Amino acid sequence: MDLYEDASLERRGHERIGLEAQVSIKSLQKQSMMLGWIQDISHGGCQVRVDIPLNFKDFFHQGDNVLFETYVDFFRLKGRGNICWTSTGKDRVGINFEELDQMSKKYLEDFLKMFS
């Protein structure tokens, strides 16, 4: 797990921490769901590498509202957010957190504190 520091920090407002955790993403606009891997995370959101790179833009578009949930014991995260960007070249999407359940807020806060 690495700490990422770059020019985008000013735009994001939060440092990103490297993380490898499986996550499911479900679109609220469509009945589509996809599995992926969180690549980095901050207080405001996360970057996800999707498992199905071909035509994943058919599933998710910038601005889509999504539900997400991780399934690893060491890091539990469940909430609602929106797709803030997509990158077909790297098979990645950015999710901006809008709402996390109480337990997820605690997991995220405790995890990020380890790197501050």
C-alpha positions in Angstrom: 0.0 0.0 0.0 1.6 3.2 -1.2 0.8 6.9 -0.5 0.3 8.8 -3.8 1.3 12.4 -3.9 0.9 14.3 -7.1 -0.5 17.5 -8.7 -4.0 16.0 -8.5 -3.9 16.2 -4.7 -4.9 19.9 -4.9 -7.8 19.1 -7.1 -8.9 16.1 -5.1 -8.4 17.6 -1.7 -7.3 14.3 -0.1 -4.3 12.1 -0.4 -4.8 8.8 -2.1 -3.7 5.5 -0.5 -2.9 2.5 -2.6 -5.2 -0.5 -1.8 -6.1 -3.8 -3.5 -9.6 -4.8 -2.5 -12.3 -6.4 -4.5 -15.5 -4.3 -4.9 -18.8 -4.8 -6.6 -20.3 -1.8 -8.4 -24.0 -1.6 -9.3 -25.5 1.1 -11.4 -28.7 2.8 -10.1 -29.7 3.9 -13.6 -29.4 0.4 -15.2 -29.6 -3.1 -13.8 -25.9 -3.7 -14.4 -23.3 -4.8 -11.9 -19.6 -5.3 -12.3 -16.7 -6.6 -10.2 -13.5 -4.7 -9.9 -10.5 -3.9 -7.7 -10.0 -0.7 -5.7 -6.6 0.7 -6.7 -6.4 3.7 -4.4 -8.7 5.4 -2.0 -9.1 8.6 -0.1 -11.8 10.3 2.1 -13.6 11.5 -1.0 -13.6 8.5 -3.3 -11.6 5.7 -5.0 -10.2 4.5 -8.3 -11.4 1.1 -9.4 -9.8 -1.2 -12.1 -12.7 -3.1 -13.6 -12.6 -6.9 -14.3 -14.4 -6.6 -17.6 -12.4 -4.1 -19.6 -14.2 -4.6 -23.0 -17.0 -2.1 -23.4 -17.2 -1.3 -19.7 -18.3 2.2 -20.7 -21.5 0.6 -21.9 -22.1 -0.2 -18.2 -21.0 3.1 -16.5 -20.9 6.7 -17.6 -19.6 9.8 -16.0 -22.3 11.0 -13.6 -24.0 7.6 -13.0 -25.1 6.9 -9.5 -23.8 3.6 -8.1 -23.9 1.4 -5.1 -20.6 -0.3 -4.1 -19.5 -2.9 -1.6 -16.2 -4.6 -0.8 -15.9 -8.2 0.3 -12.6 -8.4 2.1 -12.4 -9.0 5.9 -9.6 -6.4 6.5 -11.5 -3.6 4.7 -15.3 -3.3 4.6 -16.8 -0.5 2.6 -20.4 -0.1 1.5 -22.1 3.0 0.2 -23.4 5.1 -2.6 -21.5 7.4 -5.0 -21.2 8.5 -8.5 -18.9 7.8 -11.4 -16.7 11.0 -11.7 -14.5 9.7 -14.6 -13.9 6.7 -16.8 -10.7 5.6 -18.7 -11.0 2.9 -21.2 -7.3 2.8 -21.9 -6.6 1.8 -18.3 -9.9 0.0 -17.7 -10.6 2.2 -14.7 -13.4 4.3 -13.2 -13.3 6.9 -10.4 -16.0 6.9 -7.8 -16.9 9.9 -5.7 -18.3 8.9 -2.3 -21.7 10.4 -1.6 -22.9 8.2 1.3 -21.2 5.6 3.4 -22.8 3.5 6.2 -21.5 4.1 9.7 -19.3 1.0 9.8 -17.8 1.9 6.5 -17.0 5.4 7.7 -15.1 3.9 10.7 -13.2 1.4 8.5 -12.2 4.1 6.1 -11.2 6.6 8.8 -9.2 3.9 10.7 -7.5 2.7 7.4 -6.5 6.2 6.3 -5.2 7.1 9.8 -2.6 4.4 9.4 -1.0 6.5 6.6 -1.2 10.0 8.1 
